[in-house]
């Protein structure tokens, strides 16, 4: 007797909603990977809008660890949650502490070795590896709050 064939894999149906542009989107498609109006986009815009008076970062600044290729911190054998727990959380904590102590003015710097590198790092892991934006938001919320006050 032959086993019945396996059914084809189910494909989620994603329905696009058309919303009035004046009404903020309250729901996001569950299966969407887009990060529009997201924490990463907010962070990216805040960094882009830094005043010209913000200093340029160097390889010796606190955030310089994020200035290289984010893939150097990636381990393709780990899923997104394991990657956060085993690598990313530790890197962020060792660089920023718990995110509430220290003088944020010391890390607010333009350029690859500063906030631009941090945005690239976070965006890579959210967009390419599926790490939850909420994890980055939790670690970087104090920084975002300070950036919004500028």
Buried (B, 14 or more C-beta within 10 A) or exposed (E): EEEEEEEEEEEEEEEEEEEEEEEEEEEEEEEEEEBEEBBBBBBBEBBEEBEEEBBEBEEEBBBBBBBBEBEEBBEEEBEBEEBBEEBBBEBBEEBBEEBEEEEBEEBBBBBBBBBBBBBBBBBBBBBEBEBBBEBBBBBBEBBBEBBEEE
